[in-house]
Amino acid sequence: MKWKKTAAYAITAVLMAGMLAGCMSKGSGSAAAPKVTLKDGKYDPVLTITTAKQLDENAGKYLNGESLNDNVMTRWGVEKLGIKIETTLLGGDAGNYNTKLRLALTGSEKLPDLIPVYDTSLASDLIQSGQVKDITEDIKNFMPDRLKEIYKQYPTTFNPVIQDGKVYGMAISPNLTEGEVMLIRQDWLDKLNLKAPTTIDEFEKVIAAFTNNDPDGNEKKDTYGFDFSGKDSYNTGWVSDPVMIFSAYTGKSLPGQWYNDNGKLTYGSVAEGNKEALAKLRDWYSKGYLNKELATQGAWDALADFTEGKAGIIIGRPWLYGSVKDVEKNIPGAKIAAYPTIKGVKEAKTYQSGQLNDGVFMFNKDFNNMEAFFLYYDKLYDAAFGTGDFKYGFAKGYDYDIVNGKVVFDPSHFNQPLQNAPSPSKMLFTKNAPTVSEAGKTFYDLANGAKPDTGPLMSAAAADQTTKDGYVISYENRDVLLPNAFNGPPTKTMQSSWEQLSTMEKETFTKIIYSKEPLEAYDDYVKQWHEKGGTQITEEVNGWYQKANETDVMSSMGLK
């Protein structure tokens, strides 16, 4: 899930009153927990840390007999560290999860000890409520040196949780994510004697052929070229992403995010070039080159057409291949290949959103076991370093096995073969496995002759070849990744106007693409965006940016 601002900035008076009531009446219960001692790296008696969890499309899968609070990873924590992780607040998608956290703020539910937050507005509300802990000294006193070295590299990830020089949270597993690649039906390219596109004109030629020239050979006009999602934004940042087309015309100014243009932050959706990108998408949509339901399909839903063999190109992070490769099993002769994204019209490259972290950890104000949290969290990083209990992966028989003395990563070849092996990383409170090396570097090193002699390298070596290719491409083009320059709490005007502006943006872009509004509607949108708060928000965002660069909280946390 992408860590970015949402439109839910307006908070009602009722909610605020509930927040205050919850602040006075609710705690995590940790203060009343029995006294525990840490001996030889393990707590006695067992210490419980409660947490919240947002399930995503790959979470919630367990072997028979396991469950959310009783699985291979929760048992590991109890057996090895004397720490029990118990999920007491569970949400489904992002909206459902945020709603449950907001209800907990009102006092109708209990906030757990550990609170993963994926929304900057909600993080700000938690700080304002007084129900979360200032962890400035905890980081200084309890964060292990290995983690300190990691967090030193990503100082801007603290921006959403800093107020008045105090730190109320920390990034979840900070690291620059992998970039996106084009996944293309190679068999369609071959059948139509086409090469993978490298420019916008070549891209148009390919998707036109995929739509009109019967690439699947069934003598029906039932295929199209480019599959993407426009439901939530035109910059998903992970899968089913159309941002490449916008960047082809706007360069580094990407829809839905802020760009540092020589020290001044500007909003990408009102930048020069968007109108040309919309005109191109409008033309393609009218010709049937795009998925007809793009405005109603979420990023994950939009994969279906590609997986079912209806679409020829989809864009996403390299691991996307694992989610769409069933098309190769279901359709004889189908073959997917990974390629770099196309070049821009004016720039030598097209750019993408770079994600430095997926949300932040925040902590109940009554939670008094930060040392235990850091012990547990640090141990999870052993999988990234290929050390300790997680030398080859998190759990034998889940993400790896040892068969006849050899480490095996294909679950179908385990001692007890599995068709759909549950992912231990999805059972963690981090939601995804922490990483440390530059995204894709293990694959790049293997492609350049490195021996697979560590857990991370072994795991990479066991991946599908298309996945390997994608990660190498991603690593080689990592300079196209642009983290959002604004990742602070919503500004004053954002709180009252951003939801309206975001709705207007999405509706205008979609109506233009669908030809329900003339192309000139974009000019009117830009004018209204500025008049209805955009100009003031830009000033506020730049004021925040200047202050953020002048504020030094890293020293107070011992991270300098």
Buried (B, 14 or more C-beta within 10 A) or exposed (E): BBBBBBBBBBBEEEBBEBBBBBBEEBBBBBEEBEEBEBEEEBBEEBBBBBBBBBBBBBBBBBBEEBEBEEBBBBEBBBEBBBBBBBBBBBBBBBEEBBBBBBBBBBBEBBBBBBBBBBBBBBBBBBBBBEBBBBBBBBBBEBBBEEBBEBBEEBBBBBBBBBEEEBBBBBBBBBBBBBBBBBBBBBBBBBBBEBEBBEEBEBBBBBBBBBBBEBBBEEEEEEBBBBBBBBBBBBBBBBBBBBBBBBBBBBBBBBBBBBBBEEEEBBBBBBBEBBBBBBBBBBBBBEBBBBBEBBBEBBBBBBBBBBBEBBBBBBBBBBBBBBBBBEBBEEBEEBBBBBBBBBBBBEBEBBBBBBBBBBBBBBBBBBBBBBBBBBBBBBBBBBBBBBBEBBBBBBBBBBBBBEEEEEBBBBBEEBEEEBEEBBBBBBBBBBBBBBBBBBBBBBBBBBBEEBEBEBBBBBBBBBBBEBBBBBBBBBBEBBEBBBBBBBBBBBBEBBBBBBBBBBEBBBBBBBBBBBEEBEBEBBEEBBEBBBEBBBEBBBEBBBEBBEEBEEEEBBEBBBBE
